[in-house]
């Protein structure tokens, strides 16, 4: 016997029960609106079967055949409207939905569809009209409340969105989607973190291990700078997600933020023992032990990072810094030279070796190292900047100026180079209009840079506007306290304002901080002599 004969009725029942657009409370199911005239029901069922198998084009073909057989069927028009909407043919979908709406004004899914189409057309009065009709027909439908809330948010009416979501919680207290959405609105748009937390905690009551909600709550506590509460949540996340090291890393970093260095180290050691993200943990642990003063332990951790690690370069630099701090400059140079030989493509290692040569005033080798890097990377902005700085420290102002011009050739918007060239012109008393333009450009690119702010103040000083100069350079002093050049400039301004007492104070402070510096270059020596001379003239 043919088995298809027995299977077809089961398929038929399944398709009828699975109809996605049959409203719950309509007086008469729309499926009854499909007559059997001319076998339209047959084509409709074949269309549903094709849809079920993911064959959209074939489904639409059979649906159109069903409509041809029975053009009066509202249900078939609605089905085709949905198909058109899914294919983003909204005009066709709208026309069909409007036609069906004339006979089915209370159909929930039809009103939702029309509301969505009107939303894309920005016809907001009609959007709310259809969503309201859908809501009157189905008060328990979470989707409709959320759609209305979304429309209020699109219209920048967060308080109205909150009201409609609260109505949903009154109808369905278990509707966690409403609390989730309210939490998002409170946190992101209204910045009312206490209400956001209350909404999210309501979600946690029914789903205490919801990692997404826990992450959001932790971030809210961080935004409030409530690090202790954030730490509690990250600890909960760590327990809920034992295979994910991220929450445990955040916990460790928060312990560090809370000045619990030992606790942070213990946390990182535990993560490391589980072999989770070992490269990152090795590096973080190294930093913590370095801060703790256990430099040998820090170096041993840095040494374990492989060449392939994203933290390898930083770890090598930290090792060299520790050696230099301990006075072991030659071992630090040997380390930098060895890694540079091994990784000549790493620009950072050229800078590292050059800076170590600079620390022992071996300017020639510092320059040679940077030029070696430029031989491999001739237009590298960072290497050119380093060369210019070294040349300045050597006292070769002309060469330094030319190098900084090369930097601008690579990047015309490099604020440091713009400021350097402009300030050099000011010091020499040359090209003052050009100097002002360059420094103003640098300031527009980096308005919170104390050094650039000082340069701009010095422009006004040169123009005789001492009050404006004073205001800018005082701001620079707050950003970069104890900087000798800024202190000297403040002294010069007060001298012009006939306040010799304050001028002497700033000159003395500048001299004090200059003499404190361990590594003084030629330019520092010239500044010391200049300050001594100014103080002698007071």
VOGU-3710 file (C-alpha; in Angstrom, 3 decimals, decimal comma):
1> xxxxxxxxxx> 0,000/0,000/0,000  1,228/3,532/-0,765  2,558/5,080/2,508  2,086/8,603/1,175  -1,645/8,133/1,524  -1,258/7,869/5,309  1,422/10,547/5,697  -0,407/13,321/3,838  -3,184/13,821/6,413  -0,554/14,153/9,181
11> xxxxxxxxxx> 1,343/16,764/7,155  -1,929/18,560/6,486  -2,751/18,740/10,218  0,783/19,922/11,053  0,672/22,738/8,514  -2,726/23,964/9,656  -1,659/23,978/13,338  1,667/25,691/12,493  0,145/28,621/10,643  2,168/31,512/11,993
21> xxxxxxxxxx> -0,336/34,252/11,377  -3,532/32,876/12,958  -4,620/35,266/15,740  -5,404/33,867/19,150  -8,739/35,525/19,809  -10,276/36,204/16,384  -13,934/35,287/16,075  -13,210/33,074/13,081  -9,751/31,662/12,195  -8,445/33,218/9,014
31> xxxxxxxxxx> -7,602/29,777/7,684  -11,346/29,299/7,240  -11,340/32,256/4,870  -9,505/30,040/2,383  -12,147/28,371/0,332  -11,579/25,212/-1,627  -12,640/27,046/-4,765  -10,523/25,804/-7,643  -8,188/23,911/-5,288  -6,738/27,103/-3,782
41> xxxxxxxxxx> -6,336/25,230/-0,482  -4,153/22,653/-2,247  -1,810/25,339/-3,628  -1,718/27,070/-0,246  -0,673/23,880/1,506  2,018/23,203/-1,101  3,261/26,785/-0,561  3,470/26,193/3,200  5,342/22,945/2,632  7,860/24,719/0,365
51> xxxxxxxxxx> 8,323/27,401/3,027  8,881/24,727/5,641  11,642/23,275/3,458  13,236/26,707/2,991  12,251/27,091/-0,671  10,981/30,681/-0,616  10,695/31,224/-4,376  8,717/28,044/-4,918  6,496/28,875/-1,924  5,652/32,256/-3,394
61> xxxxxxxxxx> 4,891/30,665/-6,785  2,311/28,283/-5,271  0,895/31,037/-3,066  0,260/33,188/-6,135  -1,452/30,198/-7,783  -3,703/29,889/-4,720  -4,609/33,593/-4,933  -5,439/33,225/-8,642  -7,819/30,397/-7,778  -9,420/32,396/-4,938
71> xxxxxxxxxx> -8,678/36,186/-5,227  -11,258/36,987/-2,550  -9,303/35,210/0,222  -8,038/37,770/2,774  -5,880/35,152/4,446  -3,992/34,450/1,228  -3,431/38,185/0,736  -1,987/38,408/4,264  0,308/35,449/3,613  1,573/37,061/0,428
81> xxxxxxxxxx> 2,026/40,402/2,215  4,315/38,664/4,716  6,250/37,037/1,908  6,725/40,425/0,201  7,844/41,985/3,499  10,367/39,177/4,048  11,728/39,901/0,554  11,918/43,633/1,445  9,312/44,504/-1,199  7,535/46,799/1,215
91> xxxxxxxxxx> 5,351/48,680/-1,279  3,834/45,434/-2,538  3,494/44,137/1,007  1,757/47,344/2,067  -0,733/47,221/-0,803  -1,689/43,611/-0,029  -1,851/44,210/3,743  -4,058/47,259/3,291  -6,438/45,259/1,115  -6,646/42,477/3,712
101> xxxxxxxxxx> -7,005/45,027/6,535  -10,372/46,181/5,150  -11,855/42,850/6,240  -9,622/42,031/9,235  -9,081/45,252/11,199  -8,505/43,376/14,468  -5,987/40,846/13,193  -2,940/41,062/15,483  -0,231/39,946/13,075  -1,666/42,079/10,253
111> xxxxxxxxxx> -1,638/45,189/12,443  1,923/44,443/13,533  2,980/44,096/9,904  1,284/47,370/8,933  2,846/49,085/11,942  6,306/47,933/10,911  5,791/49,084/7,315  4,537/52,507/8,466  7,597/52,719/10,728  9,939/52,345/7,749
121> xxxxxxxxxx> 7,977/55,184/6,095  8,243/57,305/9,267  4,438/57,577/9,416  4,397/57,476/13,199  0,714/58,271/13,810  -0,260/55,237/11,742  2,428/53,131/13,437  0,892/53,756/16,855  -2,637/53,310/15,494  -1,906/49,775/14,247
131> xxxxxxxxxx> 0,161/48,762/17,269  -2,628/49,981/19,553  -5,192/47,953/17,602  -2,975/44,887/17,869  -2,590/45,496/21,613  -6,345/45,787/22,135  -6,767/42,392/20,454  -3,949/40,710/22,369  -3,053/42,361/25,704  -0,525/39,647/26,601
141> xxxxxxxxxx> 1,596/40,011/23,454  5,108/41,052/24,617  6,252/41,827/21,089  3,723/44,643/20,676  4,770/46,417/23,895  8,409/46,168/22,871  7,640/47,477/19,381  5,810/50,480/20,832  8,700/51,122/23,221  11,130/50,960/20,297
151> xxxxxxxxxx> 9,101/53,573/18,406  9,155/55,882/21,428  12,930/55,466/21,645  13,274/56,257/17,930  11,324/59,459/18,632  13,686/60,211/21,569  10,938/59,729/24,157  12,577/57,386/26,693  10,082/58,193/29,467  7,173/57,154/27,218
161> xxxxxxxxxx> 9,036/53,960/26,364  9,441/53,228/30,078  5,696/53,762/30,644  4,658/51,222/27,999  7,178/48,689/29,312  5,819/49,139/32,839  2,342/48,387/31,482  3,726/45,136/30,107  5,083/44,196/33,558  1,645/44,872/35,049
171> xxxxxxxxxx> -0,003/42,540/32,531  2,817/39,969/32,617  5,056/40,329/35,693  7,196/37,472/34,370  8,056/39,396/31,149  11,823/39,677/31,631  12,231/41,326/28,217  10,534/44,445/29,614  12,909/44,701/32,575  15,875/44,096/30,292
181> xxxxxxxxxx> 14,761/46,875/27,925  13,992/49,261/30,814  17,421/48,633/32,279  19,016/49,509/28,956  17,021/52,755/28,667  17,775/53,807/32,247  21,491/53,056/31,915  22,198/54,263/28,382  19,767/57,101/27,766  18,670/58,425/31,158
191> xxxxxxxxxx> 21,901/57,675/33,075  19,748/56,642/36,036  21,968/53,820/37,215  20,015/52,999/40,380  16,816/52,326/38,380  18,810/50,436/35,747  20,245/48,192/38,457  16,782/47,590/39,910  15,455/46,535/36,491  18,392/44,224/35,767
201> xxxxxxxxxx> 18,256/42,685/39,251  14,606/41,796/38,586  15,811/39,766/35,584  18,380/38,047/37,818  15,656/36,955/40,237  14,332/34,568/37,610  17,710/33,879/35,965  20,455/34,303/38,602  23,246/32,995/36,347  22,462/35,230/33,363
211> xxxxxxxxxx> 26,029/36,148/32,436  25,002/38,946/30,075  23,006/40,723/32,783  25,784/40,196/35,320  28,287/41,786/32,921  26,004/44,798/32,409  25,493/45,226/36,164  29,248/45,057/36,714  29,819/47,742/34,073  27,216/49,973/35,750
221> xxxxxxxxxx> 29,017/49,648/39,069  32,259/50,531/37,279  30,610/53,618/35,770  29,594/54,599/39,312  33,183/53,907/40,457  31,741/51,422/42,939  34,661/49,043/42,535  33,779/46,871/45,521  30,328/46,007/44,122  31,776/45,537/40,633
231> xxxxxxxxxx> 34,295/43,122/42,138  31,492/41,083/43,737  29,730/40,756/40,362  32,890/39,814/38,464  33,574/37,164/41,116  30,046/35,786/40,532  30,700/35,793/36,790  33,950/33,931/37,329  32,046/31,198/39,169  29,269/31,115/36,545
241> xxxxxxxxxx> 31,783/30,934/33,657  34,686/28,817/34,929  36,102/28,357/31,431  36,192/32,078/30,649  39,171/33,915/32,203  37,863/37,415/31,340  35,747/37,955/34,520  38,586/36,676/36,693  41,031/39,026/34,992  38,633/41,924/35,622
251> xxxxxxxxxx> 38,432/40,862/39,275  42,209/40,878/39,536  42,462/44,303/37,923  39,788/45,651/40,284  41,727/44,330/43,265  44,682/46,307/41,944  42,441/49,382/41,554  41,389/48,896/45,187  45,104/48,942/46,170  45,017/45,241/47,079
261> xxxxxxxxxx> 48,252/44,348/45,309  48,611/41,001/47,094  45,020/40,043/46,273  45,519/40,933/42,618  48,684/38,828/42,475  46,936/35,839/44,107  44,070/36,109/41,622  46,408/36,230/38,631  48,468/33,315/40,006  45,281/31,226/40,229
271> xxxxxxxxxx> 44,329/32,084/36,661  47,843/31,234/35,518  47,684/27,865/37,276  44,628/27,053/35,145  46,620/27,842/31,965  44,087/30,440/30,876  45,379/33,211/28,591  48,841/32,629/30,005  50,609/35,283/27,912  48,417/38,093/29,179
281> xxxxxxxxxx> 48,524/36,831/32,740  52,310/36,448/32,665  52,649/40,049/31,558  50,148/41,413/34,110  51,782/39,433/36,880  55,158/40,780/35,844  53,857/44,348/36,135  52,409/43,629/39,580  55,606/42,038/40,893  57,571/44,930/39,403
291> xxxxxxxxxx> 55,406/47,400/41,303  55,778/45,320/44,436  59,547/45,659/44,100  60,174/41,964/43,376  62,053/42,734/40,170  63,742/39,338/39,808  60,332/37,637/39,898  59,009/40,174/37,384  61,883/39,501/34,978  61,406/35,725/35,267
301> xxxxxxxxxx> 57,753/36,155/34,253  58,603/38,494/31,352  61,202/36,000/30,120  58,552/33,294/29,813  56,663/35,208/27,123  57,325/33,693/23,687  58,315/35,731/20,641  54,873/35,105/19,163  53,067/36,742/22,091  51,338/40,084/21,596
311> xxxxxxxxxx> 53,009/41,145/24,863  56,513/40,087/23,839  57,754/43,567/22,840  56,385/45,185/26,011  57,905/42,429/28,145  61,365/42,947/26,611  61,108/46,705/27,189  60,096/46,130/30,824  63,120/43,850/31,319  65,442/46,524/29,915
321> xxxxxxxxxx> 63,808/49,223/32,070  64,340/47,150/35,221  68,004/46,570/34,324  68,528/50,258/33,620  66,836/51,192/36,914  69,235/48,874/38,739  72,194/50,561/37,028  72,836/47,553/34,784  72,959/49,615/31,606  75,331/47,347/29,670
331> xxxxxxxxxx> 73,206/44,188/30,220  70,166/46,227/29,148  71,972/47,298/25,960  73,054/43,703/25,328  69,406/42,577/25,679  68,157/45,279/23,306  70,837/44,473/20,727  70,091/40,735/20,852  66,322/41,126/20,358  66,929/43,666/17,578
341> xxxxxxxxxx> 69,197/41,219/15,756  66,518/38,583/16,119  63,600/40,878/15,175  64,917/43,669/12,897  61,362/44,392/11,735  60,294/45,529/15,244  60,512/49,321/15,254  60,136/49,458/19,052  63,488/47,717/19,536  65,357/50,430/17,582
351> xxxxxxxxxx> 63,821/53,025/19,895  64,662/50,930/22,945  68,341/50,524/22,026  68,674/54,198/21,032  67,152/55,338/24,349  69,610/53,172/26,264  72,539/54,697/24,359  71,087/58,136/25,119  71,036/57,360/28,842  74,849/57,033/28,726
361> xxxxxxxxxx> 75,112/60,056/26,377  76,392/57,908/23,545  74,684/60,120/20,948  76,530/58,739/17,954  75,380/55,174/18,573  71,856/56,374/19,353  71,728/58,139/15,975  73,290/55,141/14,205  70,641/52,850/15,709  67,749/55,043/14,564
371> xxxxxxxxxx> 69,278/55,478/11,098  69,624/51,712/10,879  65,907/51,436/11,561  65,168/54,117/8,970  67,220/52,149/6,468  64,646/49,387/6,850  61,634/51,702/7,423  62,571/54,995/5,682  59,231/56,750/6,230  58,452/55,580/9,717
381> xxxxxxxxxx> 57,005/58,479/11,660  58,098/57,210/15,092  61,709/56,630/14,070  61,940/60,065/12,458  60,523/61,614/15,640  63,111/59,775/17,722  65,928/60,993/15,461  64,751/64,588/15,793  64,633/64,354/19,592  68,139/62,857/19,746
391> xxxxxxxxxx> 69,512/65,593/17,487  67,937/68,201/19,750  69,538/66,613/22,826  72,880/66,730/21,006  72,369/70,470/20,563  72,072/70,207/16,784  69,012/72,418/16,423  69,294/72,762/12,637  69,414/69,000/12,014  66,584/68,438/14,495
401> xxxxxxxxxx> 64,420/71,034/12,727  65,016/69,429/9,325  64,136/65,979/10,682  60,878/67,245/12,153  60,025/68,688/8,737  60,517/65,177/7,342  58,014/63,953/9,940  55,454/66,428/8,590  56,229/65,137/5,116  55,045/61,722/6,306
411> xxxxxxxxxx> 52,175/63,043/8,445  51,244/66,736/8,074  49,020/66,446/11,157  51,647/65,199/13,604  50,978/67,559/16,551  54,355/66,956/18,208  56,288/67,839/15,058  54,085/70,894/14,403  54,691/72,112/17,944  58,413/71,333/17,815
421> xxxxxxxxxx> 58,987/73,328/14,618  56,782/76,214/15,770  58,488/76,453/19,180  61,951/76,244/17,598  61,055/79,235/15,429  59,871/81,098/18,545  63,129/80,396/20,375  65,128/81,679/17,412  62,834/84,665/16,876  62,289/83,587/13,262
431> xxxxxxxxxx> 59,187/83,059/11,081  56,916/84,143/13,946  53,721/84,137/11,884  54,503/80,634/10,628  55,346/79,567/14,188  51,951/80,771/15,399  50,136/78,899/12,617  52,020/75,664/13,320  51,429/75,795/17,072  47,769/76,773/16,646
441> xxxxxxxxxx> 47,336/73,782/14,335  49,004/71,483/16,880  46,746/72,873/19,618  43,614/72,235/17,534  44,713/68,617/17,080  45,666/68,058/20,724  44,083/70,735/22,961  44,834/68,916/26,232  48,588/68,615/25,668  50,423/70,695/28,280
451> xxxxxxxxxx> 53,539/71,164/26,158  51,552/72,493/23,187  49,527/74,695/25,531  52,790/76,133/26,882  53,999/76,836/23,331  50,767/78,641/22,473  51,118/80,682/25,645  54,647/81,546/24,562  53,264/82,802/21,233  51,117/85,297/23,159
461> xxxxxxxxxx> 54,096/86,213/25,323  56,091/87,086/22,191  53,155/89,216/21,000  53,057/91,097/24,322  49,715/89,657/25,515  51,035/88,642/28,930  47,661/87,958/30,582  46,609/85,492/27,897  50,070/83,937/28,017  49,812/83,601/31,803
471> xxxxxxxxxx> 46,380/81,949/31,622  47,503/79,311/29,100  50,827/78,529/30,752  49,207/78,242/34,193  46,898/75,592/32,682  49,947/73,866/31,210  51,588/73,868/34,661  48,549/72,076/36,107  48,717/69,442/33,383  52,491/68,956/33,662
481> xxxxxxxxxx> 53,624/70,055/37,124  57,335/70,586/37,811  58,283/70,889/34,121  61,341/73,258/34,119  60,555/75,018/30,820  56,968/75,775/31,856  58,185/77,045/35,254  60,771/79,261/33,545  58,100/80,694/31,262  55,914/81,526/34,269
491> xxxxxxxxxx> 58,892/83,323/35,787  59,434/85,302/32,580  55,765/86,339/32,457  55,737/87,507/36,090  58,919/89,451/35,427  57,132/91,274/32,581  54,205/91,892/34,954  56,671/93,510/37,423  56,334/90,805/40,080  59,985/89,992/40,812
501> xxxxxxxxxx> 59,144/87,894/43,878  57,008/85,448/41,915  59,456/85,511/39,017  62,308/84,452/41,347  60,133/81,702/42,869  59,418/80,136/39,466  63,067/80,463/38,328  64,205/78,746/41,539  61,642/75,943/41,081  62,746/75,419/37,483
511> xxxxxxxxxx> 66,395/75,266/38,514  65,622/72,835/41,338  63,800/70,380/39,086  66,429/70,640/36,357  69,241/69,782/38,773  67,194/66,839/40,114  67,156/65,165/36,696  69,485/62,189/36,535  70,165/62,454/32,818  70,956/66,010/31,751
521> xxxxxxxxxx> 71,750/66,791/28,125  73,393/69,786/26,467  70,125/71,698/26,265  69,496/71,166/29,991  72,925/72,613/30,736  72,158/75,699/28,637  68,867/76,189/30,482  70,585/75,941/33,882  73,064/78,654/32,869  70,241/80,834/31,571
531> xxxxxxxx> 68,250/80,519/34,806  71,249/81,312/36,976  71,848/84,432/34,877  68,194/85,545/35,178  68,210/85,084/38,940  71,452/87,018/39,231  69,853/89,956/37,433  66,928/90,167/39,885
//
